Every structure is written in structure tokens, then in C-alpha cells.
Amino acid sequence: MLFRKRFDRAREYQRHVRGLDKEEDQKKDEVPEEEDLRPPKQEEKVKLERGDTFAMLLAAFYTLFLPALGVLLLVIAVAYLFFRLF
């Protein structure tokens, strides 16, 4: 690592501020078990509440349909002006 001394000094300062010794800090830096990295199972997923489906559909409408409608109207207006003027 290019700045190894600075990195080590910064980590020592963090340990000092947090009040940790090296063993406690290394326990926190350990990579979790492989099973912890897997996506949640079907039964562990969050259930939708009553109005969530409507909110998602409304958000999709605002995000997808309205900009597409705006672009379509802009293209029609440009085509109308082009054919009307020439």
C-alpha cells in the first residue's frame, strides 16, 4: 500500500478514540460468514402493507408514463410545426 504508515497511524488513532485494543478491532473487521452474505429467503422478505402496491404503481406512472407522454407530445408538436410551416 502506498501510504501504509499513514494508514496504520490513522487506524491506531481510531482505536484510541473508540477505546479498543487490537484484538477487539480485528474482531470487528472480520468478514461475516458465507451464509450471512446470501440473499434473504422467501419467508424472510418484508411483506407489503395495504397501500404499498398502489404507491408503487403511482410511482411507476410518474416515472415512466408521464415523461414518455411528454416526449411524444414534443415530437408531435415539432412534426406539426414542421409540416405546417413548410
ABEGO torsion letter per residue (X at the ends): XABAAAAAAAAAAAAAAAGBBAAAAAAAABBBBAAAABBBBAAABBBBBAAAAAAAAAAAAAAAAAAAAAAAAAAAAAAAAAAAAX
